[in-house]
Structures are given as C-alpha cells and as structure tokens.
Amino acid sequence: MCDEYNGTLVCSQVARRYEQRKRAVRQAETRRRIVEATVDLHTSVGPSRTSIAAIAERAGVQRHTVYAHFPDERTLYEACTRHWTELHPFPEVEAWSSVADPVKRLRRALNEVYAWFERVEPDVALFQRDASLVSAYAFRIEAEAAARAAAADLLARDLPRRRAVRAAVGHALDFETWRSLVRRQGLTQRQAIEAMVRFVTNV
C-alpha cells in the first residue's frame, strides 16, 4: 500500500512503466509482422516485385508504419535476411574441419550443402533472379559471396594448392551448379556429389 501523498506519485509511475512495456510489446509485434510479410512476399513473388504498399497490406499496417520501423529498404532487407536465415540456417561450415581426410570432408560438405539447396531452392532461385534488380540487396550478394569463399577455402585447404583446385571447389559449392546437375541434367543428389568430388580431385 502507499500513503495518500506518495500513493499518487508511485501509482502513476507504475502505470507509466506498464504503458511503456505495452507500447514496446506492440511495436515489437508490428515490426515482426512487417518482417514476416516482407519475407512472405520475397519468397513468393520475389524482392523486385515486392512494394512497400504490398508489405503494408499483408502486415495489416499503413505504409507510414513500415517506414517508421524501417526508414529504407536496406534496413528492412537486413532484418528480413536475418529472419530468413534463422528459419533456414546454412550448414555449420566449421564442423567440416573435424573430418581429417580432405576428400571425405568435401563429400560431407557437398552432401549437407546440396540437401540445404534442395530445401530452400524456391526461395534462393527468387533471390538470385532479383539480385541484380534490387540495389538494396547488394549487401546480401556480398555476404553470400564471402561465406561461399570462406567455405571453399576451408574445403580446399588440404587439397593440392593449385588455383584450379580452389576454383573447382568454389564451383561445386555454387547453387547454380547444383541446380544444373540435379534439376536440368537429372542427376540424383548422390550422383551430383560424386561428380563434383571427381571433378575437384581430377583438376
């Protein structure tokens, strides 16, 4: 309990803190809806065909609310990329280091990466289709290129130190390589993996 003088002051402070918490929860929920709406559109029609108006409509907010949370496309796309990545984490690259034999390490990596490609193919196909059309997506292209390069460096580390070998590993890890072998040429996942292992080891 509180006395008559202090009671009003203390109670009003408690009420303000409660309202601030409620406001923060509402803002976080609105932000989450905007991000999820954007990801839904990016993975259905693609980034280049996603407008702020469409995002606002799907999230159930006004356009100005989208801009209030995300003042530019880069900020919005970064949040969307984090959300999508949390839903579809890439295989743990550092875990491949535990395989001592470089060929077995490569085979394990390709098995995990190609299985991931199969799971996320529709989304990644749209991202790549629109990559050159949406300037705000440049950061994602750069980040993915850096991640692929780091993975290729790790996998090529104990293989013959030739530029062609490193290039072959990088080619084997590329989404379009998998798509060509499996979707267009009709290989199974295992056949595609073995084809790339032979390619790398015979360069």
N, C-alpha and C positions, 0 to 999 in steps of 0.2 A: 504494500500500500504506500501511498505518498500523501503528504500533508496538502492542505488547501493551496498554499503558496507555491510550493515546489511541484505539486502534482501536475498542474497545468503545463509547466515547462518540460518536465520529464515525459509526460504522456505525449506531448506534441513532438518531442524529439524521436520517441519510439515510432510514432505514426509516420514521421518523415522518412525514417530509415526503412520502414516497412514498404512505403510507397516507392522509394528508390529501388529496393530489391525487386518489387513487382515490375517496375519500369525496365530494369535491367534484364529480367527474365523475358519480358515481351519483346525487347529489342533483339535479344539473342535468338528467340524463336522466329522473328521476322527475318533476320539475317540467314538463319538456317533454311527457311522456306525459299528465299531468293536463290541461295546457292544450289539447293536441290532442284529448283525449277530450271536454272541455267544448265545444270548437268543433264537433266532430262532432255532438254532441247538440243544440247550439243551432241548427245548420243542418239538422237532420233532424226533430226534434220541437219545437224552439223553446225559448227560455230558461225560460218559465213551466212547462214540463213536464220540466225537467231537474233531477233531485235530486242531492244530494251522493253518495248511495248509488249512483246510476246512473253518475256520473262515476268513482267509485272502482272500480266493477266493470269499466267499459270501459278504464280506465287500468291495471288489474291491481294495484291497491293497496288498502289499508284506508282506511276513512273518516277515521280519525285522521291518516293520512298526508296526505290532502288538506288538512285543517285545519292541519297542521304547516307546509305550504308556503303556504297561503292562509287566513289566520285569519278572513276574512269574504268574503262574496260580491262586494263592491265590488272588493277586491284581485284576486280571481280573474277577474272580468269585465273589468277593465282589462287584465290580461295577455292574455286571450282576444281583446279588441278589437285590441290591438297585433299579435297573431299573425295575425288575420284580415285586418287592413289591409295587413300585409306581403305576404300572399298575393294580395290584391285591391286594389292601390293605386288611389286615385281619380285621375282625370286631373290633370295638372300645371296648376293654375289660373294661376300666374304666367306660364306660357308663352303664355297667350292675349294678354298685353299686347303681344306682338310684332306683332299684327295691328292696323294703324292704323285701318282702317275699322271703326266700331263694329258695323255690321250683319254684316259678314263675321266679325268677332270673335265675335258672338253665334252665328252659324251654325256656326262651328268648335266653339265650346264645347258647343253642344247636340249636335252630331254625336258628340263624344267622350263626353259625359255619358250620352247615350241608349245608346250602344254599351256603356258600363260598366253601365248599368241592366240591359241585356239579359243580360250575363254573370253578374251577381250577383242577378238577380231572386228566385230561390227563397229565398236567404238573407235578403235585405233584407225580403222580404214577412213572413218569420217574425219578424225583429227588430221590425218595425213593429207586427205583430199583438200582440206581447207587451210592447211598450214601456210601456204603462200598467199592466201587471200585475206587473212586477218592479221594485221600487223601486230596487234596486241598479243598474239600467240608466239611471237618471236622468242620470248624467254623460254617457252616450253620446248621449242625446237632445239635451242642451245643447250638446255638442261638435259634433254634426252640424248643428244649427241655426245655430251660429256660423259653421261652414265654409260653409254654403249662403249665409248672409248676406254673407260676405266675397266669395264668387264673384259674387253678384248685384250687389254694389256695384261690383266691377270691370267687369262687363259693361254696367252702366247708366251708367258714368262719362261717356261722351261722347255719350250719347243725350239727348234733351230732358229737362231737370231738372224732371220732374213726378213727384209721388208715385205716380200711376197707372202710369207707365212702370217705375219701380223695382219696384212690386208685380207687374207683368206679367212682368218678368224673373225675379223670385223664383218666380212660379207656373210658369213654363216649366222651371225647374230642379228642380221637385219630382218625386219618384219616382212619386207617385200621378197626376200629370199625364201623365207618360209612359205609365204603366200603363193609364190610361183611354183615351188616344188609340190606343195600339198594341194592347193586349190586348182591351179592351172595345169600342172603336169600329172596330177592324180596319184602322187606317192602317198604312202601311209606315213604317219609320224616317224615310225622306226626307220623306214626306208630313207626318208629325208635326212634324218640324223646321221645315219651311216654314210649316206652320200656326201654329206658335209665333212664328216670325220675323215673320209678317204681323200676328199679334196684338199683339206688342210695338211694332212700328213704326207701328201704326194706333191705338194707345190715345190 
